[in-house]
Amino acid sequence: MPSSSPSSPRLSAQSLASFAIVSLIWGSTWLVIKDQIALSVPAWTVTFRFMLAACGMALLAAVRGESLRLAPRGLALAVVVGLFQFCSNFQFVYAAEAYVPSGLVAVLYALMMVPNAILGRIVLGAPLRGRFLAGCAVAIVGIAVLIGQEYHLHEGVSAAQTLLGVGLTLCGVMSASTANIIQATPTGRAQAVVPMLAWAMLAGAVLDGAFAYATHGAPVIPQGWRFWGGVGWLALGGSVAAFPIYFALIRQIGAGRAAFTNVITPVVAMALSTFFEGYQWTWLSVVGSVVAMAGLVIALTGGR
């Protein structure tokens, strides 16, 4: 893959634009996810999201003139990506937010650069260069400060709840990271991104529905524009618009560097929360954000 080449060029303007778009979209989704959990059973909410997203992705493929037909190996890969990315990943995320604040979950997801880089090295042979590792180290310091900030803001959460929520979040991180690497393998790279994602989201929705039915019974369909408007944004904005860009970014710059979108995402979420929820910045949140961004700049500058 391109990121494994010692002579790979620096980030292109297109890659930087993709980076910014994904981070901005996903930064907005955390506010919506928080609202969705209060309105419906989380497992069914995830199911509704990816049922709509699968339809939207299939429509996007049609608009782009791309066939949805995949070879058996491509279809099998899409199902595996659906299991890890659009089923277990999001089920863990939504379940975690029942125990710990959404801000803490968002910040913990910034750690995805670590398993992405390690798995990328093991599975794809992508090099771990000194500048990237230095950037990761600096970003992790910033993330640790943000984790401390989020924990300090919600001191009423018991230790048992916190441990369970953090554990569920880290399981989600590993699920998403696994999917990131799978789709960046030679078999994954041979598939067109949008058709593969359409099948992956459909597979994820089916698995989500099976899990939701097994754990919560038949769905209770929520009423009102607030819930379905949120589902629409998460499905069409957070999934149909963002995931093709993100998966293409992984193929362009490598899984480790692409995962730095998750470092920007919680900062964007905090910025949006300032306007919509009255979030109050503290010295910890400012320092953590600045240090995390410094790590991102270190890791992303220079050759790949």
C-alpha positions as a LaTeX table, in Angstrom:
\begin{tabular}{lrrr}
\hline
Residue & $x$ (\AA) & $y$ (\AA) & $z$ (\AA) \\
\hline
Met1 & 0.00 & 0.00 & 0.00 \\
Pro2 & 1.18 & 3.57 & $-0.52$ \\
Ser3 & 1.97 & 4.21 & 3.12 \\
Ser4 & 4.48 & 1.40 & 3.25 \\
Ser5 & 6.77 & 2.93 & 0.67 \\
Pro6 & 9.84 & 4.68 & 2.06 \\
Ser7 & 9.72 & 7.21 & $-0.76$ \\
Ser8 & 6.04 & 8.04 & $-0.44$ \\
Pro9 & 5.29 & 11.77 & $-0.85$ \\
Arg10 & 3.92 & 14.06 & 1.80 \\
Leu11 & 0.22 & 14.49 & 2.42 \\
Ser12 & $-1.58$ & 15.87 & $-0.61$ \\
Ala13 & $-4.12$ & 18.68 & $-0.47$ \\
Gln14 & $-6.82$ & 16.09 & $-1.23$ \\
Ser15 & $-5.74$ & 13.94 & 1.74 \\
Leu16 & $-5.73$ & 16.98 & 4.04 \\
Ala17 & $-9.22$ & 17.96 & 2.84 \\
Ser18 & $-10.45$ & 14.41 & 3.42 \\
Phe19 & $-8.89$ & 14.48 & 6.87 \\
Ala20 & $-10.71$ & 17.70 & 7.76 \\
Ile21 & $-14.09$ & 16.62 & 6.36 \\
Val22 & $-14.13$ & 13.30 & 8.22 \\
Ser23 & $-13.06$ & 14.93 & 11.49 \\
Leu24 & $-15.73$ & 17.64 & 11.25 \\
Ile25 & $-18.51$ & 15.19 & 10.40 \\
Trp26 & $-17.62$ & 12.70 & 13.10 \\
Gly27 & $-17.12$ & 15.49 & 15.63 \\
Ser28 & $-20.78$ & 16.42 & 15.12 \\
Thr29 & $-22.04$ & 12.84 & 15.45 \\
Trp30 & $-21.12$ & 12.51 & 19.12 \\
Leu31 & $-23.73$ & 15.11 & 20.09 \\
Val32 & $-26.37$ & 13.27 & 18.07 \\
Ile33 & $-25.44$ & 9.83 & 19.45 \\
Lys34 & $-25.79$ & 11.18 & 22.98 \\
Asp35 & $-29.31$ & 12.36 & 22.13 \\
Gln36 & $-30.24$ & 9.11 & 20.38 \\
Ile37 & $-29.40$ & 6.98 & 23.42 \\
Ala38 & $-31.92$ & 8.93 & 25.49 \\
Leu39 & $-34.70$ & 8.36 & 22.93 \\
Ser40 & $-34.53$ & 4.66 & 22.07 \\
Val41 & $-32.91$ & 1.29 & 22.81 \\
Pro42 & $-29.29$ & 1.77 & 21.68 \\
Ala43 & $-29.02$ & $-1.62$ & 19.93 \\
Trp44 & $-32.07$ & $-0.87$ & 17.79 \\
Thr45 & $-30.89$ & 2.68 & 17.16 \\
Val46 & $-27.68$ & 1.29 & 15.62 \\
Thr47 & $-29.79$ & $-1.08$ & 13.50 \\
Phe48 & $-31.97$ & 1.73 & 12.15 \\
Arg49 & $-28.88$ & 3.79 & 11.40 \\
Phe50 & $-27.21$ & 1.18 & 9.24 \\
Met51 & $-30.38$ & 0.02 & 7.53 \\
Leu52 & $-30.76$ & 3.56 & 6.22 \\
Ala53 & $-27.00$ & 3.91 & 5.61 \\
Ala54 & $-26.92$ & 0.71 & 3.50 \\
Cys55 & $-29.71$ & 2.09 & 1.31 \\
Gly56 & $-27.93$ & 5.44 & 1.03 \\
Met57 & $-24.63$ & 3.79 & 0.12 \\
Ala58 & $-26.32$ & 1.66 & $-2.56$ \\
Leu59 & $-27.89$ & 4.81 & $-3.98$ \\
Leu60 & $-24.50$ & 6.54 & $-3.94$ \\
Ala61 & $-23.01$ & 3.62 & $-5.88$ \\
Ala62 & $-25.79$ & 3.91 & $-8.46$ \\
Val63 & $-25.24$ & 7.67 & $-8.82$ \\
Arg64 & $-21.51$ & 7.04 & $-9.32$ \\
Gly65 & $-22.26$ & 4.36 & $-11.90$ \\
Glu66 & $-20.62$ & 1.62 & $-9.81$ \\
Ser67 & $-21.96$ & $-1.93$ & $-9.82$ \\
Leu68 & $-22.91$ & $-3.50$ & $-6.51$ \\
Arg69 & $-21.79$ & $-6.90$ & $-7.73$ \\
Leu70 & $-18.85$ & $-8.27$ & $-5.77$ \\
Ala71 & $-16.89$ & $-11.47$ & $-6.27$ \\
Pro72 & $-17.37$ & $-14.08$ & $-3.50$ \\
Arg73 & $-14.11$ & $-13.03$ & $-1.79$ \\
Gly74 & $-15.15$ & $-9.39$ & $-1.90$ \\
Leu75 & $-18.57$ & $-10.17$ & $-0.50$ \\
Ala76 & $-17.05$ & $-12.26$ & 2.31 \\
Leu77 & $-14.69$ & $-9.39$ & 3.14 \\
Ala78 & $-17.62$ & $-6.95$ & 3.21 \\
Val79 & $-19.45$ & $-9.18$ & 5.70 \\
Val80 & $-16.39$ & $-9.30$ & 7.97 \\
Val81 & $-16.00$ & $-5.52$ & 7.78 \\
Gly82 & $-19.72$ & $-5.21$ & 8.55 \\
Leu83 & $-19.29$ & $-7.42$ & 11.63 \\
Phe84 & $-16.38$ & $-5.47$ & 13.08 \\
Gln85 & $-17.08$ & $-1.90$ & 11.86 \\
Phe86 & $-20.85$ & $-1.57$ & 11.68 \\
Cys87 & $-21.98$ & $-4.10$ & 14.26 \\
Ser88 & $-19.60$ & $-4.77$ & 17.16 \\
Asn89 & $-17.87$ & $-1.37$ & 17.00 \\
Phe90 & $-21.07$ & 0.67 & 17.25 \\
Gln91 & $-22.80$ & $-1.71$ & 19.65 \\
Phe92 & $-19.85$ & $-1.29$ & 22.02 \\
Val93 & $-19.90$ & 2.51 & 21.57 \\
Tyr94 & $-23.61$ & 2.91 & 22.28 \\
Ala95 & $-23.45$ & 0.46 & 25.20 \\
Ala96 & $-20.45$ & 2.28 & 26.70 \\
Glu97 & $-22.33$ & 5.58 & 26.74 \\
Ala98 & $-24.85$ & 4.04 & 29.14 \\
Tyr99 & $-22.06$ & 3.95 & 31.76 \\
Val100 & $-19.67$ & 6.81 & 30.98 \\
Pro101 & $-20.09$ & 10.24 & 29.34 \\
Ser102 & $-19.99$ & 10.47 & 25.55 \\
Gly103 & $-17.04$ & 12.88 & 25.82 \\
Leu104 & $-14.93$ & 10.21 & 27.51 \\
Val105 & $-15.88$ & 7.66 & 24.84 \\
Ala106 & $-14.96$ & 10.13 & 22.08 \\
Val107 & $-11.59$ & 10.87 & 23.66 \\
Leu108 & $-10.78$ & 7.17 & 24.17 \\
Tyr109 & $-11.45$ & 6.60 & 20.46 \\
Ala110 & $-8.56$ & 8.93 & 19.75 \\
Leu111 & $-6.32$ & 6.06 & 20.88 \\
Met112 & $-7.23$ & 4.12 & 17.72 \\
Met113 & $-4.02$ & 5.32 & 16.09 \\
Val114 & $-2.14$ & 2.87 & 18.34 \\
Pro115 & $-3.81$ & $-0.43$ & 17.32 \\
Asn116 & $-4.10$ & 0.82 & 13.72 \\
Ala117 & $-0.36$ & 1.42 & 13.57 \\
Ile118 & 0.53 & $-1.86$ & 15.28 \\
Leu119 & $-1.87$ & $-3.98$ & 13.24 \\
Gly120 & $-0.80$ & $-2.14$ & 10.10 \\
Arg121 & 2.78 & $-3.12$ & 10.85 \\
Ile122 & 1.92 & $-6.78$ & 11.61 \\
Val123 & $-0.64$ & $-7.40$ & 8.87 \\
Leu124 & 0.33 & $-4.96$ & 6.11 \\
Gly125 & 4.04 & $-4.48$ & 6.76 \\
Ala126 & 3.60 & $-0.69$ & 7.05 \\
Pro127 & 6.68 & 0.92 & 8.65 \\
Leu128 & 6.57 & 2.68 & 12.01 \\
Arg129 & 8.75 & 5.74 & 11.49 \\
Gly130 & 10.29 & 7.80 & 14.24 \\
Arg131 & 8.35 & 10.97 & 13.47 \\
Phe132 & 5.03 & 9.11 & 13.51 \\
Leu133 & 5.89 & 7.40 & 16.82 \\
Ala134 & 6.93 & 10.74 & 18.32 \\
Gly135 & 3.65 & 12.29 & 17.22 \\
Cys136 & 1.72 & 9.38 & 18.72 \\
Ala137 & 3.55 & 9.80 & 22.03 \\
Val138 & 2.79 & 13.54 & 22.19 \\
Ala139 & $-0.86$ & 13.00 & 21.16 \\
Ile140 & $-1.32$ & 10.30 & 23.82 \\
Val141 & $-0.16$ & 12.76 & 26.48 \\
Gly142 & $-2.81$ & 15.20 & 25.29 \\
Ile143 & $-5.44$ & 12.46 & 25.18 \\
Ala144 & $-4.54$ & 11.44 & 28.75 \\
Val145 & $-5.12$ & 15.03 & 29.89 \\
Leu146 & $-8.51$ & 15.07 & 28.13 \\
Ile147 & $-9.46$ & 11.74 & 29.73 \\
Gly148 & $-8.60$ & 13.22 & 33.13 \\
Gln149 & $-10.71$ & 16.27 & 32.29 \\
Glu150 & $-13.74$ & 14.18 & 31.31 \\
Tyr151 & $-13.41$ & 12.00 & 34.41 \\
His152 & $-13.11$ & 15.09 & 36.62 \\
Leu153 & $-16.29$ & 16.55 & 35.11 \\
His154 & $-18.26$ & 13.41 & 35.97 \\
Glu155 & $-16.97$ & 12.42 & 39.38 \\
Gly156 & $-20.38$ & 11.00 & 40.27 \\
Val157 & $-19.81$ & 8.00 & 38.00 \\
Ser158 & $-18.78$ & 5.02 & 40.13 \\
Ala159 & $-15.47$ & 3.25 & 39.63 \\
Ala160 & $-17.27$ & 0.08 & 38.51 \\
Gln161 & $-19.31$ & 1.99 & 35.93 \\
Thr162 & $-16.21$ & 3.78 & 34.70 \\
Leu163 & $-14.24$ & 0.55 & 34.29 \\
Leu164 & $-17.12$ & $-1.11$ & 32.45 \\
Gly165 & $-17.64$ & 1.89 & 30.17 \\
Val166 & $-13.93$ & 2.18 & 29.41 \\
Gly167 & $-13.70$ & $-1.57$ & 28.76 \\
Leu168 & $-16.63$ & $-1.47$ & 26.33 \\
Thr169 & $-15.10$ & 1.54 & 24.57 \\
Leu170 & $-11.73$ & $-0.14$ & 24.14 \\
Cys171 & $-13.49$ & $-3.22$ & 22.71 \\
Gly172 & $-15.13$ & $-0.88$ & 20.21 \\
Val173 & $-11.77$ & 0.69 & 19.37 \\
Met174 & $-10.26$ & $-2.73$ & 18.66 \\
Ser175 & $-13.27$ & $-3.74$ & 16.55 \\
Ala176 & $-13.03$ & $-0.60$ & 14.42 \\
Ser177 & $-9.26$ & $-0.94$ & 14.11 \\
Thr178 & $-9.63$ & $-4.54$ & 12.94 \\
Ala179 & $-12.08$ & $-3.43$ & 10.24 \\
Asn180 & $-9.72$ & $-0.62$ & 9.20 \\
Ile181 & $-6.90$ & $-3.09$ & 8.60 \\
Ile182 & $-9.06$ & $-5.73$ & 6.91 \\
Gln183 & $-10.29$ & $-3.34$ & 4.24 \\
Ala184 & $-6.70$ & $-2.15$ & 3.64 \\
Thr185 & $-5.43$ & $-5.68$ & 2.82 \\
Pro186 & $-4.76$ & $-6.53$ & $-0.84$ \\
Thr187 & $-8.19$ & $-8.21$ & $-1.09$ \\
Gly188 & $-9.85$ & $-5.16$ & 0.45 \\
Arg189 & $-7.98$ & $-2.70$ & $-1.75$ \\
Ala190 & $-9.13$ & $-4.64$ & $-4.81$ \\
Gln191 & $-12.75$ & $-3.75$ & $-3.99$ \\
Ala192 & $-14.36$ & $-0.46$ & $-4.97$ \\
Val193 & $-14.92$ & 1.42 & $-1.70$ \\
Val194 & $-18.57$ & 2.42 & $-2.10$ \\
Pro195 & $-20.01$ & $-0.96$ & $-3.27$ \\
Met196 & $-18.00$ & $-2.77$ & $-0.59$ \\
Leu197 & $-19.31$ & $-0.38$ & 2.07 \\
Ala198 & $-22.90$ & $-0.83$ & 0.86 \\
Trp199 & $-22.67$ & $-4.58$ & 1.45 \\
Ala200 & $-20.74$ & $-4.12$ & 4.69 \\
Met201 & $-23.39$ & $-1.77$ & 6.08 \\
Leu202 & $-26.17$ & $-4.13$ & 5.02 \\
Ala203 & $-24.39$ & $-7.03$ & 6.74 \\
Gly204 & $-23.83$ & $-4.85$ & 9.79 \\
Ala205 & $-27.50$ & $-3.85$ & 9.91 \\
Val206 & $-28.62$ & $-7.50$ & 9.73 \\
Leu207 & $-26.22$ & $-8.47$ & 12.52 \\
Asp208 & $-27.24$ & $-5.41$ & 14.56 \\
Gly209 & $-30.90$ & $-6.36$ & 14.18 \\
Ala210 & $-30.24$ & $-9.95$ & 15.25 \\
Phe211 & $-28.34$ & $-8.75$ & 18.30 \\
Ala212 & $-31.00$ & $-6.17$ & 19.20 \\
Tyr213 & $-33.82$ & $-8.72$ & 18.90 \\
Ala214 & $-31.92$ & $-11.31$ & 20.95 \\
Thr215 & $-31.14$ & $-8.86$ & 23.75 \\
His216 & $-34.16$ & $-6.50$ & 23.74 \\
Gly217 & $-36.93$ & $-8.21$ & 21.80 \\
Ala218 & $-38.96$ & $-6.66$ & 19.00 \\
Pro219 & $-38.25$ & $-3.00$ & 18.25 \\
Val220 & $-40.39$ & $-0.17$ & 19.52 \\
Ile221 & $-40.41$ & 2.38 & 16.71 \\
Pro222 & $-39.77$ & 5.86 & 18.15 \\
Gln223 & $-41.93$ & 8.74 & 17.00 \\
Gly224 & $-40.99$ & 12.32 & 16.21 \\
Trp225 & $-38.63$ & 14.25 & 13.97 \\
Arg226 & $-35.95$ & 14.58 & 16.66 \\
Phe227 & $-35.13$ & 10.87 & 16.70 \\
Trp228 & $-35.44$ & 10.25 & 12.97 \\
Gly229 & $-33.63$ & 13.44 & 12.09 \\
Gly230 & $-30.76$ & 12.21 & 14.24 \\
Val231 & $-30.85$ & 8.80 & 12.57 \\
Gly232 & $-30.80$ & 10.51 & 9.19 \\
Trp233 & $-27.71$ & 12.57 & 10.00 \\
Leu234 & $-25.86$ & 9.62 & 11.55 \\
Ala235 & $-26.73$ & 7.38 & 8.58 \\
Leu236 & $-26.28$ & 9.81 & 5.68 \\
Gly237 & $-23.72$ & 12.24 & 7.09 \\
Gly238 & $-21.81$ & 10.18 & 9.63 \\
Ser239 & $-21.86$ & 6.99 & 7.55 \\
Val240 & $-22.64$ & 7.44 & 3.83 \\
Ala241 & $-20.65$ & 10.67 & 3.46 \\
Ala242 & $-17.81$ & 10.01 & 5.91 \\
Phe243 & $-16.89$ & 6.34 & 5.62 \\
Pro244 & $-16.01$ & 6.28 & 1.90 \\
Ile245 & $-13.72$ & 9.26 & 2.49 \\
Tyr246 & $-12.17$ & 7.67 & 5.58 \\
Phe247 & $-11.59$ & 4.24 & 4.03 \\
Ala248 & $-10.09$ & 5.87 & 0.95 \\
Leu249 & $-7.87$ & 7.93 & 3.26 \\
Ile250 & $-6.60$ & 4.73 & 4.92 \\
Arg251 & $-5.58$ & 3.44 & 1.50 \\
Gln252 & $-3.87$ & 6.74 & 0.66 \\
Ile253 & $-1.90$ & 7.52 & 3.84 \\
Gly254 & $-2.04$ & 4.36 & 5.93 \\
Ala255 & $-4.23$ & 3.17 & 8.79 \\
Gly256 & $-2.08$ & 4.66 & 11.54 \\
Arg257 & $-2.07$ & 8.19 & 10.16 \\
Ala258 & $-5.72$ & 8.09 & 9.05 \\
Ala259 & $-6.70$ & 7.20 & 12.63 \\
Phe260 & $-5.54$ & 10.66 & 13.71 \\
Thr261 & $-8.97$ & 11.85 & 12.53 \\
Asn262 & $-10.11$ & 10.41 & 15.88 \\
Val263 & $-7.73$ & 12.79 & 17.66 \\
Ile264 & $-9.40$ & 15.84 & 16.08 \\
Thr265 & $-12.93$ & 14.46 & 16.49 \\
Pro266 & $-13.33$ & 14.95 & 20.29 \\
Val267 & $-11.91$ & 18.48 & 20.02 \\
Val268 & $-14.48$ & 19.27 & 17.33 \\
Ala269 & $-17.16$ & 17.69 & 19.53 \\
Met270 & $-16.14$ & 19.89 & 22.47 \\
Ala271 & $-16.14$ & 22.98 & 20.25 \\
Leu272 & $-19.66$ & 22.20 & 19.00 \\
Ser273 & $-20.79$ & 21.41 & 22.55 \\
Thr274 & $-19.64$ & 24.91 & 23.53 \\
Phe275 & $-22.27$ & 26.41 & 21.20 \\
Phe276 & $-25.09$ & 23.86 & 21.57 \\
Glu277 & $-24.72$ & 22.57 & 25.15 \\
Gly278 & $-22.86$ & 25.34 & 26.96 \\
Tyr279 & $-19.68$ & 23.30 & 27.44 \\
Gln280 & $-17.22$ & 25.18 & 29.66 \\
Trp281 & $-13.55$ & 24.93 & 28.67 \\
Thr282 & $-11.02$ & 24.50 & 31.48 \\
Trp283 & $-7.25$ & 24.69 & 31.50 \\
Leu284 & $-7.16$ & 20.88 & 31.30 \\
Ser285 & $-9.33$ & 20.76 & 28.18 \\
Val286 & $-7.31$ & 23.53 & 26.52 \\
Val287 & $-3.93$ & 21.98 & 27.35 \\
Gly288 & $-5.07$ & 18.49 & 26.36 \\
Ser289 & $-6.45$ & 19.72 & 23.04 \\
Val290 & $-3.34$ & 21.75 & 22.19 \\
Val291 & $-0.96$ & 18.90 & 23.05 \\
Ala292 & $-3.06$ & 16.36 & 21.11 \\
Met293 & $-3.09$ & 18.65 & 18.07 \\
Ala294 & 0.68 & 19.14 & 18.37 \\
Gly295 & 1.10 & 15.37 & 18.26 \\
Leu296 & $-1.07$ & 15.21 & 15.18 \\
Val297 & 1.05 & 17.85 & 13.40 \\
Ile298 & 4.26 & 16.00 & 14.28 \\
Ala299 & 2.92 & 12.66 & 13.06 \\
Leu300 & 1.43 & 13.94 & 9.82 \\
Thr301 & 4.23 & 16.22 & 8.64 \\
Gly302 & 7.22 & 14.89 & 6.77 \\
Gly303 & 7.23 & 11.92 & 4.40 \\
Arg304 & 5.12 & 8.85 & 5.08 \\
\hline
\end{tabular}
